Amino acid sequence: MVHCLNYQMWMGGITDHLTLEATGAMVVPFGVGSTDLLIETIRQVGVNAISCTPSYPAVLEKTLNEHFPQLDPRDLGLKLGLFGGEAGLDDPAFRQRIRDTWGMEPRNANYGVSDVLSNFAAQCEFDTRLHFLAADVLYPELIDPDSGEPLALVTGAEGELVLTHLQRDCQPLVRFRSGDIIAVDSTEPCECGCEGFRFRVVGRSDDMVVVRGLNLFPSMVAAVINGFPELSGNYRIPLDTRPPYDYLPLAVELAANVTADTSADGGLAELLERAIKKNLGAAARVSLQPAASFELTEGKTRRVLRNYQ
């Protein structure tokens, strides 16, 4: 297992490393950066699993194209991807894209809040949703992110996750607002034996964009974009003015080798706008960008760009 999350001034790097070792994995502590060296390391050491953010495989693909054109992503031999740090793994289309491109099985493996506890939720082999695993050390609550009013933590609830330490010797946190908006899908025990509630991360409260009263998150937009094979899956939401917004501005990158909009039913941009309207209920204005227009990052990718002062 090569671990490609940050080890520098972030406690999640080393705690994730130790967690992986506790499973019996042989962990290569690579960290972020030097993607070309990472590819060489994977090949020479015989690494068959990777721990990273969901957006990092796109960085690996770009580096392969530029520096190792003779190699296909499947040639690296990765069989398992343990992902964390970003939303998006709940989208079946994104998971399938990982499988098709890399030949590896994606797992939503290490959800946490570094201020509170780095790793306290993950999926199992039976259910792709996150299982809350820390009932002995954390007390979870849900609140309305706007009013702060408490919400019942029951099946079907959606709100901001609030956490309180039950065991901590130094500076315990009480009712810490995580900023993560989650949807509780089940409070029943899972087939794997875990009794914690199962949930999805909808998005960050500070990444939420309100369009005519509709709360939109990047993960929701990504789920629509990933349904278009003509697109790379990379996108940005550039906000040049302060709210309110009548439509969602969206810049979307074309897939490699796609250079023009040749859709028979109108423009590709128009088709995507229709899909967003149908699936999310909001109007959108889409601009198509050439392949490789957006910078790829080794850490978390910023999707919402607030360009106003």
C-alpha positions as CSV (number, residue, x, y, z in Angstrom):
1,M,0.0,0.0,0.0
2,V,1.4,3.4,-1.0
3,H,0.0,6.2,1.2
4,C,-0.3,9.5,-0.7
5,L,-1.9,11.8,1.8
6,N,-0.1,14.6,3.4
7,Y,2.3,13.8,6.3
8,Q,3.4,17.4,6.9
9,M,1.7,19.4,9.6
10,W,-1.5,17.3,9.3
11,M,-2.2,14.6,11.8
12,G,-4.4,12.6,9.3
13,G,-1.3,11.5,7.4
14,I,0.4,9.5,10.1
15,T,-2.8,8.3,11.8
16,D,-4.1,6.9,8.5
17,H,-0.6,5.3,8.0
18,L,-0.8,3.6,11.4
19,T,-4.4,2.5,10.8
20,L,-3.3,0.9,7.5
21,E,-0.5,-0.9,9.2
22,A,-2.9,-2.2,11.9
23,T,-4.7,-4.1,9.1
24,G,-1.6,-5.9,8.2
25,A,-0.7,-3.8,5.1
26,M,2.9,-3.0,4.2
27,V,2.7,0.8,4.0
28,V,5.0,2.9,1.8
29,P,4.9,6.5,3.3
30,F,5.0,8.5,0.1
31,G,3.0,11.6,0.9
32,V,2.1,14.2,-1.8
33,G,4.0,15.5,-4.8
34,S,6.6,13.9,-7.1
35,T,4.0,12.0,-9.0
36,D,6.5,10.7,-11.6
37,L,8.6,9.3,-8.8
38,L,5.5,7.7,-7.3
39,I,4.8,5.9,-10.6
40,E,8.4,4.5,-10.6
41,T,8.0,3.5,-7.0
42,I,4.7,1.6,-7.7
43,R,6.4,-0.2,-10.5
44,Q,9.6,-1.1,-8.8
45,V,8.3,-2.0,-5.4
46,G,5.3,-4.0,-6.7
47,V,2.7,-1.8,-4.9
48,N,-0.9,-3.1,-5.6
49,A,-3.0,-0.7,-3.5
50,I,-3.1,3.1,-3.0
51,S,-4.4,5.5,-0.4
52,C,-5.2,9.0,-1.7
53,T,-7.9,11.5,-2.5
54,P,-10.5,10.6,-5.1
55,S,-9.2,13.3,-7.5
56,Y,-5.6,12.1,-7.4
57,P,-5.9,9.3,-9.9
58,A,-6.6,12.0,-12.5
59,V,-3.1,13.5,-11.6
60,L,-1.6,10.1,-12.1
61,E,-3.3,9.7,-15.5
62,K,-1.9,13.0,-16.6
63,T,1.6,12.2,-15.5
64,L,1.4,8.8,-17.3
65,N,0.4,10.5,-20.5
66,E,3.2,13.1,-20.3
67,H,6.1,11.0,-18.9
68,F,5.2,7.4,-19.5
69,P,3.2,7.3,-22.7
70,Q,4.0,3.6,-23.2
71,L,2.0,2.8,-20.0
72,D,-1.7,2.4,-19.4
73,P,-3.1,3.0,-15.9
74,R,-3.8,-0.7,-15.6
75,D,-0.1,-1.5,-16.2
76,L,0.7,-0.2,-12.7
77,G,-1.1,-3.2,-11.3
78,L,-3.2,-1.3,-8.6
79,K,-6.0,-3.5,-7.4
80,L,-7.4,-1.5,-4.5
81,G,-7.9,2.3,-4.0
82,L,-8.6,3.5,-0.5
83,F,-10.0,7.1,-0.9
84,G,-10.7,9.9,1.5
85,G,-10.5,13.7,2.0
86,E,-13.1,14.6,-0.7
87,A,-16.7,13.8,-1.5
88,G,-17.6,11.9,-4.7
89,L,-17.3,8.2,-3.9
90,D,-21.1,7.9,-3.5
91,D,-21.5,8.4,-7.2
92,P,-21.7,5.0,-9.0
93,A,-20.5,6.5,-12.3
94,F,-17.3,7.8,-10.7
95,R,-16.6,4.4,-9.1
96,Q,-17.1,2.7,-12.4
97,R,-14.8,5.2,-14.1
98,I,-12.1,4.2,-11.6
99,R,-12.7,0.5,-12.2
100,D,-12.7,0.9,-16.0
101,T,-9.6,3.1,-16.1
102,W,-7.4,1.5,-13.4
103,G,-8.8,-2.0,-12.9
104,M,-8.9,-1.4,-9.2
105,E,-11.8,-1.5,-6.7
106,P,-12.5,1.9,-5.1
107,R,-13.3,2.1,-1.4
108,N,-14.6,5.0,0.7
109,A,-12.0,4.2,3.3
110,N,-11.1,7.0,5.7
111,Y,-13.6,9.7,6.6
112,G,-12.7,12.0,9.5
113,V,-12.5,15.5,10.8
114,S,-8.9,16.3,11.6
115,D,-9.9,18.8,14.4
116,V,-11.8,16.0,16.1
117,L,-10.6,12.5,15.0
118,S,-8.9,11.7,11.8
119,N,-10.6,8.5,10.9
120,F,-13.9,7.4,12.2
121,A,-16.0,6.2,9.3
122,A,-15.5,3.9,6.3
123,Q,-17.4,1.6,4.0
124,C,-17.5,-2.2,4.3
125,E,-17.5,-4.9,1.6
126,F,-21.4,-5.1,1.8
127,D,-22.3,-1.4,1.7
128,T,-20.6,1.6,-0.1
129,R,-22.0,4.1,2.4
130,L,-19.9,5.3,5.3
131,H,-20.3,3.5,8.7
132,F,-20.0,5.6,11.8
133,L,-17.4,3.6,13.9
134,A,-16.6,5.9,16.8
135,A,-19.6,5.7,19.2
136,D,-17.3,4.9,22.1
137,V,-15.3,8.1,21.7
138,L,-17.5,10.6,19.8
139,Y,-21.1,11.8,20.3
140,P,-22.6,12.8,17.0
141,E,-25.5,15.2,16.4
142,L,-27.2,16.8,13.4
143,I,-28.1,20.5,13.1
144,D,-29.7,22.7,10.5
145,P,-26.6,24.4,9.0
146,D,-28.4,27.8,8.7
147,S,-30.4,28.0,11.9
148,G,-28.3,25.8,14.1
149,E,-31.4,24.0,15.3
150,P,-30.9,20.3,16.3
151,L,-32.2,17.6,14.0
152,A,-33.1,14.1,14.9
153,L,-30.4,11.6,13.8
154,V,-32.8,9.2,12.1
155,T,-33.0,7.5,8.7
156,G,-33.6,10.1,6.0
157,A,-32.3,13.0,8.0
158,E,-29.9,15.5,6.4
159,G,-27.9,18.2,8.2
160,E,-24.5,19.4,9.4
161,L,-22.5,16.9,11.5
162,V,-21.7,18.1,15.0
163,L,-19.3,16.1,17.2
164,T,-18.4,16.0,20.9
165,H,-15.5,14.2,22.4
166,L,-16.3,11.5,25.0
167,Q,-12.7,10.6,25.6
168,R,-9.9,13.1,25.2
169,D,-7.4,14.2,27.8
170,C,-6.3,17.5,26.2
171,Q,-8.7,20.2,25.0
172,P,-11.8,18.1,24.4
173,L,-14.3,19.7,21.9
174,V,-17.9,20.1,22.8
175,R,-20.5,20.4,19.9
176,F,-17.9,21.1,17.3
177,R,-19.4,22.0,13.9
178,S,-17.7,19.9,11.3
179,G,-19.0,21.9,8.3
180,D,-19.9,18.6,6.6
181,I,-23.4,18.1,5.4
182,I,-24.4,14.5,5.7
183,A,-27.4,12.4,4.7
184,V,-28.3,9.5,7.1
185,D,-29.3,6.5,5.0
186,S,-29.8,3.9,7.7
187,T,-29.7,3.5,11.4
188,E,-30.1,-0.3,11.3
189,P,-27.2,-2.7,11.9
190,C,-25.3,-3.5,8.7
191,E,-24.7,-7.0,7.3
192,C,-21.1,-6.6,8.2
193,G,-22.0,-6.4,11.9
194,C,-21.4,-2.7,12.4
195,E,-24.2,-1.1,14.4
196,G,-23.3,2.6,13.7
197,F,-25.5,4.6,11.4
198,R,-24.6,4.7,7.7
199,F,-24.4,8.0,5.9
200,R,-23.2,9.9,2.8
201,V,-21.3,13.2,2.7
202,V,-23.4,15.5,0.6
203,G,-20.8,18.3,0.7
204,R,-19.3,21.1,2.7
205,S,-21.5,23.9,4.1
206,D,-18.9,26.4,2.8
207,D,-19.1,24.9,-0.7
208,M,-22.8,25.1,-0.9
209,V,-24.2,27.3,-3.6
210,V,-27.9,28.4,-3.3
211,V,-29.6,28.8,-6.7
212,R,-33.2,30.2,-6.4
213,G,-33.6,28.5,-3.0
214,L,-32.0,25.2,-4.0
215,N,-29.0,24.1,-2.0
216,L,-26.4,22.7,-4.5
217,F,-23.1,20.9,-3.6
218,P,-20.2,20.1,-5.9
219,S,-20.8,16.3,-5.4
220,M,-24.3,16.7,-6.7
221,V,-23.0,18.5,-9.8
222,A,-20.3,15.9,-10.3
223,A,-22.8,13.1,-10.3
224,V,-24.5,14.7,-13.4
225,I,-21.2,15.5,-15.1
226,N,-20.0,11.9,-14.7
227,G,-22.9,10.7,-16.8
228,F,-21.3,12.3,-19.9
229,P,-18.4,10.3,-21.4
230,E,-17.4,13.3,-23.5
231,L,-16.3,15.1,-20.4
232,S,-13.3,14.4,-18.2
233,G,-15.1,14.8,-15.0
234,N,-13.1,17.8,-14.0
235,Y,-15.0,21.1,-13.5
236,R,-15.2,24.4,-11.6
237,I,-18.0,26.5,-10.3
238,P,-16.8,30.1,-10.7
239,L,-18.7,32.6,-8.7
240,D,-17.8,36.2,-9.8
241,T,-20.6,37.9,-7.8
242,R,-22.1,37.6,-4.3
243,P,-25.4,35.7,-3.9
244,P,-28.2,35.4,-4.6
245,Y,-27.8,33.4,-7.8
246,D,-30.4,32.8,-10.5
247,Y,-28.3,30.1,-12.2
248,L,-25.3,27.9,-11.6
249,P,-22.2,29.0,-13.5
250,L,-20.3,25.9,-14.5
251,A,-17.0,25.4,-16.4
252,V,-16.5,21.8,-17.5
253,E,-13.5,20.2,-19.1
254,L,-13.8,18.0,-22.2
255,A,-12.3,14.5,-22.2
256,A,-9.0,13.8,-23.9
257,N,-9.4,13.6,-27.7
258,V,-12.7,15.5,-27.6
259,T,-12.1,18.8,-29.3
260,A,-15.5,19.9,-30.5
261,D,-19.2,19.6,-29.6
262,T,-20.6,17.2,-32.2
263,S,-23.7,16.2,-30.3
264,A,-26.6,15.5,-32.7
265,D,-29.3,16.8,-30.3
266,G,-27.9,20.3,-30.0
267,G,-24.8,21.4,-28.1
268,L,-23.1,19.3,-25.4
269,A,-23.3,22.3,-23.1
270,E,-27.0,22.5,-23.7
271,L,-27.4,18.8,-23.0
272,L,-25.6,19.2,-19.7
273,E,-27.7,22.2,-18.8
274,R,-30.8,20.1,-19.4
275,A,-29.5,17.3,-17.3
276,I,-28.7,19.6,-14.4
277,K,-32.1,21.1,-14.6
278,K,-33.8,17.7,-14.7
279,N,-31.7,16.1,-11.9
280,L,-31.0,19.0,-9.6
281,G,-33.9,21.4,-10.5
282,A,-31.6,24.4,-11.1
283,A,-30.8,26.4,-14.2
284,A,-27.1,26.3,-15.2
285,R,-24.9,28.1,-17.7
286,V,-22.2,25.7,-18.9
287,S,-19.0,26.6,-20.7
288,L,-16.9,23.8,-22.2
289,Q,-13.2,24.0,-21.7
290,P,-10.5,22.0,-23.7
291,A,-9.0,18.9,-22.1
292,A,-6.4,19.5,-19.4
293,S,-7.6,23.2,-18.9
294,F,-7.8,22.8,-15.1
295,E,-4.9,22.4,-12.8
296,L,-4.8,19.0,-11.2
297,T,-3.7,18.9,-7.5
298,E,-2.2,16.2,-5.3
299,G,-4.3,17.4,-2.3
300,K,-7.9,18.4,-2.1
301,T,-9.3,20.0,-5.2
302,R,-11.2,23.3,-4.9
303,R,-14.3,23.1,-7.0
304,V,-16.1,26.3,-5.9
305,L,-14.2,29.4,-6.8
306,R,-15.4,32.6,-5.1
307,N,-13.7,35.3,-7.1
308,Y,-15.5,38.2,-5.5
309,Q,-14.1,40.3,-2.6
